[in-house]
């Protein structure tokens, strides 16, 4: 997840320098995730506003989700269960080591 320092809800309220920094961090994150996790694709997105699913509607943030071919499975559909193949702390440690 990438979030600007300033707490704002609307993308259009980002100053040009903030928007550039935000996008630069997204690009750097993609490079880091590719190197460490070797995904075959990404989902990158913004949920703007509560109606769009923003958990923290008053603070703009961008989600970066690494994806692998075939990683979608039946678990979320049938049992509302999400499968995580690696503990988040392990992922954090791998990414932190590369920074």
C-alpha positions as CSV (number, residue, x, y, z in Angstrom):
1,X,0.0,0.0,0.0
2,X,1.3,3.5,-0.9
3,X,-0.1,6.5,0.9
4,X,0.9,10.2,0.7
5,X,2.1,11.9,3.9
6,X,-0.7,14.4,3.8
7,X,-4.1,13.1,4.8
8,X,-6.4,13.8,1.8
9,X,-9.4,11.9,0.4
10,X,-9.4,12.9,-3.2
11,X,-6.8,12.1,-5.9
12,X,-7.4,15.5,-7.6
13,X,-6.3,17.2,-4.3
14,X,-2.7,15.9,-4.6
15,X,-0.3,18.6,-5.4
16,X,1.9,17.9,-8.5
17,X,4.9,17.1,-6.4
18,X,2.9,14.7,-4.2
19,X,1.4,13.0,-7.2
20,X,4.8,12.5,-8.7
21,X,6.2,11.2,-5.4
22,X,3.3,8.8,-5.0
23,X,3.7,7.4,-8.5
24,X,7.5,7.1,-8.1
25,X,7.0,5.1,-5.0
26,X,4.5,2.8,-6.8
27,X,7.1,2.3,-9.5
28,X,9.8,1.5,-7.0
29,X,7.5,-0.8,-5.2
30,X,6.8,-2.7,-8.4
31,X,10.6,-3.1,-9.0
32,X,11.1,-4.4,-5.4
33,X,8.2,-6.8,-5.5
34,X,9.3,-8.2,-8.9
35,X,12.8,-8.8,-7.6
36,X,11.8,-10.3,-4.3
37,X,8.6,-12.2,-5.1
38,X,8.8,-12.7,-8.9
39,X,5.1,-12.3,-9.6
40,X,3.7,-12.7,-13.1
41,X,1.4,-9.7,-12.8
42,X,0.0,-7.0,-10.5
43,X,-3.3,-5.5,-9.5
44,X,-2.9,-1.8,-8.7
45,X,-5.8,0.3,-7.6
46,X,-7.4,3.0,-5.6
47,X,-10.7,2.8,-3.8
48,X,-11.9,6.4,-3.6
49,X,-14.7,7.0,-1.1
50,X,-16.6,4.7,1.3
51,X,-19.0,3.6,-1.5
52,X,-16.1,2.4,-3.5
53,X,-14.8,0.2,-0.7
54,X,-12.2,2.6,0.9
55,X,-11.5,1.3,4.4
56,X,-10.0,4.7,5.3
57,X,-12.0,7.0,3.1
58,X,-10.4,10.2,4.4
59,X,-6.8,9.0,3.4
60,X,-6.0,8.3,-0.2
61,X,-3.9,5.2,-0.7
62,X,-3.0,2.9,-3.6
63,X,-3.0,-0.9,-3.3
64,X,-0.3,-3.0,-5.0
65,X,-1.1,-6.7,-5.1
66,X,1.4,-9.1,-6.7
67,X,-0.3,-11.9,-8.7
68,X,0.8,-15.3,-10.1
69,X,-0.8,-17.3,-12.9
70,X,-3.4,-19.5,-11.3
71,X,-3.4,-17.8,-7.9
72,X,-7.2,-17.3,-7.9
73,X,-8.9,-20.2,-6.4
74,X,-12.3,-21.3,-5.1
75,X,-11.7,-20.5,-1.4
76,X,-12.9,-16.9,-1.4
77,X,-16.0,-17.9,-3.5
78,X,-17.2,-20.9,-1.5
79,X,-16.2,-20.2,2.0
80,X,-15.3,-16.5,2.3
81,X,-11.8,-17.7,3.2
82,X,-8.6,-16.2,1.9
83,X,-5.5,-18.3,1.4
84,X,-2.2,-16.6,2.2
85,X,0.8,-18.7,1.1
86,X,3.3,-16.8,3.1
87,X,3.1,-15.0,6.5
88,X,3.1,-11.3,6.1
89,X,6.1,-10.9,8.5
90,X,8.1,-13.1,6.1
91,X,7.2,-11.0,3.1
92,X,8.0,-7.8,5.1
93,X,11.4,-9.2,6.1
94,X,12.3,-10.1,2.4
95,X,11.2,-6.7,1.1
96,X,12.9,-4.8,4.0
97,X,16.2,-6.6,3.3
98,X,16.2,-5.4,-0.3
99,X,15.5,-1.8,0.7
